[in-house]
Amino acid sequence: MNQLAFIFIYPLLWCLSVLPMRVLYALSSASYYLVFYLFGYRKKVVIQNLRRAFPERSEKELLEIRRKFYRHLCDLIVESLKSLTISEAELKKRFSYVNLDYFDALKKTGKSGFIMCGHYASWEWSFMLPSLVPFEGVGVYKRLKNPYFDRLVRKIRGRFEGILVANKEFRQYLNQQDAQGIQTLSMVISDQAPRSNTYKTKLSFMGIESPFFTGTEFIARDLNYALVYLKIEKLKRGYYRGTVVPIAESPNELPELEVTRKFLRELEGQIHTAPEYYLWSHKRWKHLD
């Protein structure tokens, strides 16, 4: 059954992926009306999240942020499709980086590092970064149940020298690379919400005490890895910029949880500046429901 699903769906994904960006964005604009007006995909979740995050804003302002968010969400979908076949030249044109020299200096220290980022702007198109830095690039992900689509995701992420490692195997993989003297730079989406019955740590996020995974910080402490925030900004439709913002080169010199708090402050700053680019459709505060 898994193979049949892949056989039928993959050709459609590939055909859509090879379309020019202008056509894909036209499809995105059309999809917006279906997703927002016809199907109303998670509209209640989105407005509830916005009310919690911005209690000082009027209902009119929140509805406008919601409308802009859905337009951005549809762009993200077609951009993810394009990831299957986008060329190196086009991706470089559409996603630029600032302060990559930091990694050259970090390489000389002999350390490995973590890149922390949130569900903001286009985290998906950052998968070219491994080809631009002097480290083995690693991405952390949750393995898919369908092995054929799981293989496809790993293939896409590996197009530009990146390696995708399942979250349950991540620490073991880092230990193996360290033992071989291989310096790694791992990207972790760090604003994930734990299941409501499993979290151990709450931190303030958008003024709300919120559960967070803190494994990235504690692994960095154990292995003495540097940590940076990748500040991804949407410059205009289809164009993004990722700025490398150092958080801690020696995390053990900071108080416990300060690394995670620094990450959250950086992410909050972006959300307050342009809230429509955050992924409001995921249940960030499901522990309150």
HELIX and SHEET records of a PDB file:
HELIX    1   1 ASN A    2  SER A   17  1                                  16    
HELIX    2   2 MET A   21  TYR A   33  1                                  13    
HELIX    3   3 LEU A   34  LEU A   38  3                                   5    
HELIX    4   4 LYS A   43  ALA A   53  1                                  11    
HELIX    5   5 GLU A   59  LYS A   82  1                                  24    
HELIX    6   6 GLU A   88  ARG A   94  1                                   7    
HELIX    7   7 ASP A  101  THR A  109  1                                   9    
HELIX    8   8 GLU A  124  LEU A  132  5                                   9    
HELIX    9   9 PRO A  147  ARG A  157  1                                  11    
HELIX   10  10 ASN A  167  GLU A  169  5                                   3    
HELIX   11  11 PHE A  170  ALA A  179  1                                  10    
HELIX   12  12 GLY A  215  LEU A  223  1                                   9    
HELIX   13  13 PRO A  251  GLU A  253  5                                   3    
HELIX   14  14 GLU A  258  THR A  273  1                                  16    
HELIX   15  15 PRO A  275  TYR A  277  5                                   3    
HELIX   16  16 LYS A  286  LEU A  288  5                                   3    
SHEET    1   A 7 PHE A  95  VAL A  98  0                                        
SHEET    2   A 7 TYR A 239  ALA A 248  1                                        
SHEET    3   A 7 ALA A 226  LYS A 236 -1                                        
SHEET    4   A 7 GLY A 113  CYS A 117  1                                        
SHEET    5   A 7 THR A 184  ILE A 189  1                                        
SHEET    6   A 7 GLU A 136  TYR A 141  1                                        
SHEET    7   A 7 GLY A 162  ALA A 166  1                                        
SHEET    1   B 2 LYS A 202  PHE A 205  0                                        
SHEET    2   B 2 ILE A 208  PRO A 211 -1                                        
END                                                                             
